[in-house]
Amino acid sequence: MKLRIATYNIHKGVSAFGRKARIHGIKEAIDLLDADLVFLQEVQGQHDYHAENHTRWPEVGQHEFLAGESHESAYGMNAVYEHGHHGNALLSRFPIASFANYDVSDHAYEQRGILHAVVRIHAIDVHCFVIHLGLFAVSRRRQIQALIKEIKERLAPDAPLIIAGDFNDWSKRLSQTLYKELGVIEAFDVEEVQDSSMFSMQGMRSMLNMSQQKTHARTFPAGMPWLCLDRVYLRGFTVEKAEVLSGLPWTELSDHVPIIASLKYLDH
């Protein structure tokens, strides 16, 4: 089984300060990716002001608009305000069997959630977690611990995982915790891994020292990416190819650029 996935922070589908609507360009660009799964952050389920001020503003939530007729969608509402709300979303070409959104807000000034969707792909349940972590390091550490607790308590130790999104982790300190606790790899780690046995739990632990030298993808700011904010962590998959999409149209659509990866399921 092969999958093509992407993760993208769409900046609510508007330019800085909401002056220009970019949601239609974002839809066109995402459609061209031809991804089976798209992990999205800063998705507006509703925004009354934008609907009034921008012509052709979608009549449905951005997650439904971006999904179109080709994908199903799941949406986790996180930030709620008088004129609307936004959160994380998953677009899936395969059936979404179930989904839930977990509030991991760490303080009153940032409303954050983790969207967990179970996608059924050829009789295999793949657990997809869409992440957008806080701006403060202490918040991110607590939110990652909440994610780890949820996965360990609810999922089998070998359940296939895809954890993707905007981690806001410019120090790259969270990877060590995820490698150790969940036995995952990061999409840009695998270039140095030749032996498939390295994807076992033992292999993941042996990567801890190696990962100190690894460089995650640079995705922010879009015009000249130099911070590694967006990630794709995996369990039960190998990575055939992973890349950052830079240049046009991406530099004009959001403050982040997307990551796209081609995966192969490890059939045990």
C-alpha positions as CSV (number, residue, x, y, z in Angstrom):
1,M,0.0,0.0,0.0
2,K,1.3,3.4,-1.0
3,L,0.2,6.8,0.2
4,R,0.8,10.4,-0.9
5,I,0.4,12.8,2.0
6,A,0.9,16.5,2.6
7,T,0.8,18.9,5.5
8,Y,0.2,22.6,5.2
9,N,-0.6,25.6,7.4
10,I,-3.0,27.6,5.2
11,H,-3.0,30.8,7.4
12,K,-6.8,30.9,7.5
13,G,-7.0,31.2,3.7
14,V,-6.2,34.9,3.7
15,S,-3.2,37.3,3.4
16,A,-1.7,39.1,6.4
17,F,-4.5,41.0,8.3
18,G,-7.1,39.3,6.1
19,R,-6.8,41.9,3.3
20,K,-6.9,39.4,0.5
21,A,-8.7,36.1,0.1
22,R,-6.4,33.3,-0.9
23,I,-8.6,30.3,-0.3
24,H,-9.4,29.7,-4.0
25,G,-5.7,29.7,-4.9
26,I,-5.0,27.3,-2.0
27,K,-7.7,24.9,-3.2
28,E,-6.2,24.9,-6.8
29,A,-2.7,24.3,-5.4
30,I,-3.8,21.5,-3.1
31,D,-5.8,19.8,-5.8
32,L,-2.6,19.8,-8.0
33,L,-0.8,17.9,-5.2
34,D,-3.0,14.9,-5.8
35,A,-2.5,13.8,-2.2
36,D,-4.4,11.0,-0.6
37,L,-4.3,12.6,2.9
38,V,-3.8,16.4,3.5
39,F,-3.1,17.6,7.1
40,L,-4.2,21.2,7.4
41,Q,-3.7,23.8,10.1
42,E,-5.4,27.2,10.6
43,V,-8.5,26.2,8.8
44,Q,-11.5,28.5,9.2
45,G,-14.8,26.7,9.8
46,Q,-16.5,30.0,9.8
47,H,-15.6,33.7,9.5
48,D,-18.5,36.1,9.1
49,Y,-16.3,39.2,8.5
50,H,-14.4,37.5,5.6
51,A,-17.7,36.2,4.2
52,E,-19.0,39.8,4.1
53,N,-15.8,41.5,2.8
54,H,-14.5,39.0,0.2
55,T,-16.4,38.1,-2.9
56,R,-16.7,34.4,-3.7
57,W,-15.9,33.5,-0.1
58,P,-16.9,29.8,0.4
59,E,-20.4,29.3,1.7
60,V,-19.2,26.2,3.6
61,G,-16.3,25.7,6.0
62,Q,-12.8,25.8,4.5
63,H,-12.3,22.1,5.2
64,E,-15.4,21.2,3.2
65,F,-14.5,23.6,0.4
66,L,-11.0,22.3,0.1
67,A,-12.2,18.6,0.2
68,G,-14.5,19.2,-2.7
69,E,-15.9,16.0,-4.2
70,S,-12.7,14.0,-4.2
71,H,-12.0,13.8,-0.5
72,E,-13.8,13.4,2.8
73,S,-13.0,15.9,5.6
74,A,-12.7,16.0,9.4
75,Y,-12.5,19.3,11.3
76,G,-11.4,20.0,14.8
77,M,-12.6,23.4,16.0
78,N,-10.1,25.0,18.4
79,A,-10.1,28.8,18.5
80,V,-13.6,30.3,18.8
81,Y,-14.4,34.0,18.6
82,E,-17.5,36.2,18.1
83,H,-17.4,36.1,14.3
84,G,-16.3,32.5,13.7
85,H,-13.8,29.8,14.5
86,H,-10.7,27.9,13.2
87,G,-8.8,24.8,13.8
88,N,-7.2,21.7,12.2
89,A,-8.6,19.6,9.4
90,L,-7.8,16.4,7.6
91,L,-8.8,15.7,3.9
92,S,-8.9,12.1,3.0
93,R,-9.4,10.2,-0.3
94,F,-10.2,7.2,1.8
95,P,-13.2,6.8,4.2
96,I,-12.8,8.5,7.6
97,A,-14.1,5.9,10.0
98,S,-14.1,8.2,13.0
99,F,-12.6,11.4,14.4
100,A,-12.3,13.3,17.6
101,N,-10.7,16.6,18.6
102,Y,-8.8,16.9,21.9
103,D,-8.4,20.3,23.6
104,V,-4.8,20.8,24.6
105,S,-4.9,24.5,25.3
106,D,-2.3,25.4,27.8
107,H,-3.4,28.9,28.7
108,A,-6.2,31.4,28.0
109,Y,-4.3,33.2,25.2
110,E,-3.9,30.2,22.8
111,Q,-6.6,27.7,22.0
112,R,-5.0,24.6,20.7
113,G,-6.3,21.1,19.8
114,I,-5.2,17.8,18.3
115,L,-7.4,16.2,15.7
116,H,-7.4,12.4,15.7
117,A,-8.9,10.8,12.6
118,V,-9.0,7.1,11.9
119,V,-8.8,6.5,8.1
120,R,-9.7,3.1,6.7
121,I,-7.3,2.3,3.9
122,H,-7.7,-1.2,2.3
123,A,-9.0,-2.7,5.5
124,I,-6.2,-1.1,7.5
125,D,-7.0,1.6,10.2
126,V,-4.4,4.4,9.9
127,H,-4.4,6.8,12.8
128,C,-3.9,10.4,11.7
129,F,-3.1,13.2,14.1
130,V,-3.2,16.8,12.9
131,I,-1.1,19.0,15.1
132,H,-0.7,22.7,15.7
133,L,1.2,23.3,18.9
134,G,1.6,26.5,20.9
135,L,4.1,29.3,20.6
136,F,5.7,28.7,24.0
137,A,8.1,25.8,24.6
138,V,6.5,24.8,27.9
139,S,3.1,24.6,26.2
140,R,4.5,22.5,23.4
141,R,6.1,20.0,25.9
142,R,2.8,19.6,27.7
143,Q,0.9,19.2,24.5
144,I,3.3,16.6,23.2
145,Q,2.9,14.7,26.4
146,A,-0.9,14.8,26.0
147,L,-0.5,13.4,22.5
148,I,1.8,10.6,23.7
149,K,-0.6,9.8,26.6
150,E,-3.6,9.6,24.2
151,I,-1.7,7.3,21.7
152,K,-0.3,5.0,24.4
153,E,-3.6,4.6,26.2
154,R,-5.9,4.1,23.2
155,L,-3.8,2.6,20.4
156,A,-2.0,-0.7,20.0
157,P,1.8,-0.4,20.2
158,D,2.2,-1.2,16.6
159,A,-0.8,0.7,15.2
160,P,0.2,2.7,12.1
161,L,0.5,6.4,12.8
162,I,0.9,9.6,10.9
163,I,1.4,12.7,13.0
164,A,1.7,15.9,10.9
165,G,1.3,19.6,11.2
166,D,2.8,22.8,12.5
167,F,4.8,22.0,15.6
168,N,6.2,25.6,16.2
169,D,9.3,23.8,17.4
170,W,12.1,25.9,15.9
171,S,14.5,24.5,18.5
172,K,13.8,20.9,17.2
173,R,13.7,19.6,20.8
174,L,10.4,17.6,20.5
175,S,11.7,15.0,18.1
176,Q,13.8,13.2,20.7
177,T,10.7,12.7,22.9
178,L,8.6,11.4,20.0
179,Y,11.3,9.1,18.7
180,K,11.8,7.6,22.2
181,E,8.1,7.4,23.4
182,L,6.3,6.4,20.2
183,G,9.0,4.7,18.0
184,V,8.3,7.1,15.1
185,I,10.5,8.4,12.3
186,E,10.4,11.8,10.8
187,A,9.9,12.1,7.1
188,F,13.3,13.7,6.4
189,D,15.2,11.2,8.7
190,V,15.1,8.3,6.3
191,E,17.7,9.4,3.8
192,E,20.4,7.9,6.1
193,V,18.5,4.7,6.8
194,Q,19.2,1.8,4.4
195,D,18.1,-1.3,6.3
196,S,14.3,-1.7,6.8
197,S,15.0,-3.3,10.2
198,M,15.8,0.2,11.4
199,F,12.1,0.9,11.4
200,S,11.5,-1.5,14.4
201,M,11.2,-0.1,17.9
202,Q,14.8,-1.1,18.5
203,G,15.8,0.6,15.4
204,M,14.0,3.7,16.3
205,R,15.9,3.9,19.6
206,S,19.2,3.4,17.8
207,M,18.3,6.5,15.7
208,L,18.3,8.7,18.8
209,N,21.9,9.6,18.6
210,M,21.9,9.8,14.8
211,S,18.9,12.2,14.9
212,Q,21.0,14.9,16.7
213,Q,22.7,15.6,13.3
214,K,19.5,15.4,11.2
215,T,17.9,18.5,9.8
216,H,14.1,18.7,9.5
217,A,12.5,20.5,6.5
218,R,12.6,24.3,6.5
219,T,9.1,25.6,5.9
220,F,8.8,29.1,7.4
221,P,8.6,31.9,6.4
222,A,7.3,31.0,2.9
223,G,9.3,33.6,1.1
224,M,12.7,32.3,2.5
225,P,12.1,29.2,4.6
226,W,14.7,28.8,7.4
227,L,12.7,27.6,10.4
228,C,11.8,23.9,10.7
229,L,8.2,24.3,12.0
230,D,6.3,21.7,10.0
231,R,6.9,18.0,10.4
232,V,5.6,14.5,9.5
233,Y,6.2,11.7,12.0
234,L,5.4,8.1,11.0
235,R,5.1,4.6,12.5
236,G,4.5,1.6,10.3
237,F,5.6,3.3,7.1
238,T,8.7,3.9,5.1
239,V,9.3,7.1,3.2
240,E,10.0,6.8,-0.5
241,K,10.3,10.6,-1.1
242,A,9.8,13.7,1.0
243,E,10.1,17.3,-0.2
244,V,9.3,20.9,0.6
245,L,7.4,22.7,-2.0
246,S,8.8,26.2,-2.4
247,G,8.5,29.0,-5.0
248,L,5.3,29.9,-6.8
249,P,2.4,29.5,-6.1
250,W,3.3,28.6,-2.5
251,T,5.1,31.8,-1.6
252,E,1.9,33.8,-2.4
253,L,-0.6,31.6,-0.6
254,S,0.4,31.3,3.1
255,D,3.3,32.1,5.5
256,H,4.2,28.4,5.5
257,V,5.1,26.2,2.6
258,P,3.8,22.6,2.5
259,I,5.6,19.3,2.9
260,I,4.6,16.4,0.6
261,A,5.7,12.8,1.1
262,S,5.3,9.4,-0.6
263,L,4.9,6.6,1.9
264,K,4.8,2.8,1.7
265,Y,3.0,0.8,4.4
266,L,5.2,-1.9,6.1
267,D,3.0,-5.0,5.8
268,H,3.9,-7.2,8.7
